[in-house]
């Protein structure tokens, strides 16, 4: 027995006691995040299904409501999130290579993109509020089918609102790992938090990729003249 040192003595300081290696810890953490994301998919999936069912039943009201969606803001936000996914992926890759400075830089750029998305969404929300397009609290629709168009906007506010909440959480998480990266905590052998937060960030971006066509494209009719 004396020939063998306790296993914990050779462990990396980042390794939790219930894992045998950093590789196993990474795999377990990634799997845990995927399990969590599956529950998130079910959460958003319910709203997506409800949206599509009512769109089929009340198509004319959905088209009328979609005319109030600003195609330019939606497109700009889509570009912003796609860029943020790129910088997040580059941050993860930098962590795998042990490039501390690059990790911090790419994470900070990702944060800026996230804040930019929220800022653009805030401008869009303000416009809808000013036009009295918030069902219940601030609703006024001068045309026909007011209650059905209000249903469209209820889905709009709920779906984009929960997405924005996830984005706020994502910005907070990325800010935390950026601070840890600045302190030099992550290296080529240990980058689990960067990998896991990266998965969450990409998930939030993918949700928007589905929201964008549903809200801004498929029912929107560009009227010229």
FINU-712497 format. One record per residue (C-alpha): residue in three letters; x, y, z. Coordinates in Angstrom, 1 decimal, decimal comma, padded with zeros to 4 digits. Example, Ala and Ser with C-alpha at 12.3 -4.5 7.8 and 13.67 -1.06 7.14 Angstrom:
BEGIN
- ala;012,3;-004,5;007,8
- ser;013,7;-001,1;007,1
end
This chain:
BEGIN
- unk;000,0;000,0;000,0
- unk;002,9;002,4;000,8
- unk;004,1;002,1;-002,9
- unk;001,1;004,0;-004,1
- unk;000,4;007,6;-003,4
- unk;-003,3;008,6;-002,9
- unk;-004,9;009,3;-006,2
- unk;-006,0;012,7;-005,1
- unk;-002,4;013,8;-004,7
- unk;-001,8;013,6;-008,5
- unk;-005,1;015,2;-009,4
- unk;-005,3;018,6;-011,1
- unk;-006,7;021,3;-008,8
- unk;-009,6;021,8;-011,2
- unk;-010,6;018,2;-011,0
- unk;-013,6;017,5;-008,7
- unk;-013,2;014,6;-006,3
- unk;-015,9;012,4;-007,9
- unk;-014,2;012,3;-011,3
- unk;-011,2;010,2;-012,2
- unk;-009,8;012,6;-014,9
- unk;-010,4;016,0;-016,5
- unk;-011,5;014,3;-019,6
- unk;-014,3;012,4;-017,8
- unk;-015,3;015,7;-016,0
- unk;-015,6;017,4;-019,3
- unk;-017,7;014,7;-020,8
- unk;-020,0;014,6;-017,8
- unk;-020,4;018,4;-017,8
- unk;-021,1;018,5;-021,5
- unk;-023,7;015,7;-021,2
- unk;-025,3;017,6;-018,2
- unk;-025,6;020,7;-020,3
- unk;-027,2;018,7;-023,2
- unk;-029,7;017,3;-020,8
- unk;-030,5;020,8;-019,6
- unk;-030,8;022,0;-023,2
- unk;-033,2;019,2;-024,0
- unk;-035,6;020,6;-021,4
- unk;-035,2;024,1;-022,9
- unk;-036,0;022,7;-026,3
- unk;-039,2;021,3;-024,9
- unk;-040,0;024,6;-023,3
- unk;-039,5;026,6;-026,5
- unk;-041,0;023,8;-028,6
- unk;-044,3;024,2;-026,8
- unk;-044,5;027,9;-027,8
- unk;-043,4;027,1;-031,3
- unk;-046,1;024,5;-031,7
- unk;-048,8;026,8;-030,3
- unk;-047,6;029,6;-032,6
- unk;-047,9;027,4;-035,7
- unk;-051,3;026,0;-034,7
- unk;-052,8;029,4;-034,3
- unk;-051,1;030,7;-037,4
- unk;-052,8;028,0;-039,4
- unk;-056,2;028,8;-037,8
- unk;-055,9;032,6;-038,0
- unk;-053,6;033,2;-040,9
- unk;-055,0;036,6;-041,8
- unk;-054,6;038,0;-038,3
- unk;-051,0;036,6;-038,3
- unk;-050,2;038,4;-041,5
- unk;-051,7;041,6;-040,2
- unk;-049,6;041,4;-037,1
- unk;-046,5;040,5;-038,9
- unk;-046,7;043,8;-040,9
- unk;-045,7;045,5;-037,7
- unk;-042,4;043,5;-037,4
- unk;-039,4;045,5;-038,4
- unk;-037,6;043,3;-040,9
- unk;-034,4;045,4;-040,7
- unk;-034,1;045,1;-036,9
- unk;-034,8;041,4;-037,1
- unk;-032,2;040,9;-039,8
- unk;-029,6;042,9;-038,1
- unk;-030,1;041,0;-034,8
- unk;-029,7;037,7;-036,8
- unk;-026,4;038,9;-038,1
- unk;-025,3;040,0;-034,7
- unk;-026,1;036,6;-033,2
- unk;-024,4;034,7;-036,0
- unk;-021,2;036,8;-035,4
- unk;-021,5;036,1;-031,6
- unk;-021,6;032,3;-032,3
- unk;-018,4;032,6;-034,3
- unk;-016,6;034,5;-031,6
- unk;-017,9;032,1;-029,0
- unk;-016,6;029,1;-031,0
- unk;-013,2;030,9;-031,4
- unk;-013,1;031,4;-027,6
- unk;-013,6;027,7;-027,1
- unk;-011,0;026,8;-029,6
- unk;-008,6;029,3;-028,0
- unk;-009,2;027,6;-024,6
- unk;-008,5;024,2;-026,1
- unk;-005,1;025,6;-027,3
- unk;-004,4;027,3;-024,0
- unk;-004,3;030,8;-025,4
- unk;-005,4;032,9;-022,4
- unk;-005,3;036,3;-024,1
- unk;-007,3;035,1;-027,1
- unk;-009,9;033,5;-024,8
- unk;-010,5;036,8;-023,1
- unk;-010,6;038,8;-026,3
- unk;-013,1;036,5;-028,0
- unk;-015,3;036,3;-024,9
- unk;-015,4;040,1;-024,6
- unk;-016,4;040,4;-028,2
- unk;-019,1;037,8;-027,6
- unk;-020,4;039,9;-024,7
- unk;-020,5;043,0;-026,9
- unk;-022,5;041,2;-029,5
- unk;-024,9;039,9;-026,9
- unk;-025,4;043,4;-025,5
- unk;-025,8;044,7;-029,0
- unk;-028,6;042,2;-029,6
- unk;-030,3;043,2;-026,4
- unk;-030,0;046,9;-027,2
- unk;-031,5;046,4;-030,7
- unk;-034,3;044,3;-029,2
- unk;-034,9;047,1;-026,6
- unk;-035,3;049,6;-029,5
- unk;-037,8;047,3;-031,2
- unk;-039,7;046,7;-028,0
- unk;-040,0;050,5;-027,4
- unk;-041,4;050,9;-030,9
- unk;-044,1;048,2;-030,3
- unk;-045,0;049,8;-026,9
- unk;-045,2;053,3;-028,4
- unk;-047,6;051,8;-031,1
- unk;-049,8;050,2;-028,3
- unk;-048,9;046,7;-029,4
- unk;-048,6;045,1;-026,0
- unk;-051,7;043,0;-025,4
- unk;-053,6;043,7;-022,2
- unk;-051,6;046,5;-020,6
- unk;-051,1;048,7;-023,7
- unk;-053,1;047,4;-026,6
- unk;-054,9;049,3;-029,3
- unk;-055,5;047,9;-032,8
- unk;-057,6;050,1;-035,1
- unk;-058,2;047,4;-037,7
- unk;-060,3;044,3;-037,8
- unk;-059,7;041,1;-035,7
- unk;-058,1;043,0;-032,9
- unk;-058,3;040,1;-030,4
- unk;-056,7;037,7;-032,9
- unk;-053,9;040,1;-033,7
- unk;-053,4;040,5;-030,0
- unk;-052,9;036,8;-029,8
- unk;-050,1;037,0;-032,4
- unk;-048,4;039,7;-030,3
- unk;-048,9;037,7;-027,2
- unk;-046,8;034,9;-028,8
- unk;-044,3;037,5;-030,1
- unk;-043,7;039,1;-026,7
- unk;-043,6;035,7;-024,9
- unk;-041,2;034,0;-027,4
- unk;-038,8;036,9;-027,9
- unk;-039,1;037,9;-024,2
- unk;-038,0;034,5;-022,9
- unk;-035,3;034,4;-025,6
- unk;-034,0;037,8;-024,4
- unk;-034,1;036,5;-020,8
- unk;-031,9;033,6;-021,9
- unk;-029,6;036,1;-023,6
- unk;-029,2;038,1;-020,4
- unk;-028,3;034,9;-018,6
- unk;-025,9;034,1;-021,3
- unk;-024,2;037,5;-021,1
- unk;-023,8;037,0;-017,4
- unk;-022,3;033,5;-017,8
- unk;-019,9;034,6;-020,5
- unk;-018,8;037,6;-018,4
- unk;-018,1;035,2;-015,5
- unk;-015,9;032,9;-017,6
- unk;-014,2;035,9;-019,2
- unk;-013,2;037,0;-015,7
- unk;-011,9;033,5;-014,8
- unk;-010,0;033,4;-018,1
- unk;-008,4;036,7;-017,4
- unk;-007,2;035,3;-014,1
- unk;-005,6;032,4;-016,0
- unk;-007,8;029,6;-014,8
- unk;-008,3;027,9;-018,1
- unk;-005,7;026,1;-020,1
- unk;-005,4;023,3;-022,7
- unk;-006,1;020,6;-020,1
- unk;-009,0;022,3;-018,4
- unk;-011,6;024,5;-020,3
- unk;-014,8;022,8;-019,2
- unk;-016,7;026,0;-018,2
- unk;-015,9;027,6;-021,6
- unk;-017,1;024,6;-023,5
- unk;-020,3;024,3;-021,5
- unk;-021,2;028,0;-021,6
- unk;-020,4;027,9;-025,3
- unk;-023,0;025,2;-025,8
- unk;-025,6;027,3;-024,0
- unk;-024,7;030,4;-026,0
- unk;-025,1;028,5;-029,3
- unk;-028,4;027,1;-028,2
- unk;-029,8;030,6;-027,5
- unk;-028,5;031,7;-031,0
- unk;-030,3;028,7;-032,6
- unk;-033,6;029,6;-030,9
- unk;-033,4;033,0;-032,6
- unk;-032,6;031,4;-036,0
- unk;-036,1;029,8;-035,6
- unk;-037,8;032,9;-034,3
- unk;-036,5;035,1;-037,1
- unk;-038,3;033,4;-040,0
- unk;-041,4;032,6;-037,9
- unk;-041,9;036,2;-036,8
- unk;-040,2;038,3;-039,5
- unk;-040,3;036,3;-042,7
- unk;-043,0;033,6;-043,4
- unk;-046,1;035,8;-042,9
- unk;-044,6;039,1;-043,8
- unk;-045,6;040,8;-047,0
- unk;-043,5;043,6;-048,3
- unk;-045,8;046,2;-049,6
- unk;-044,4;048,6;-052,2
- unk;-045,6;052,0;-053,2
end
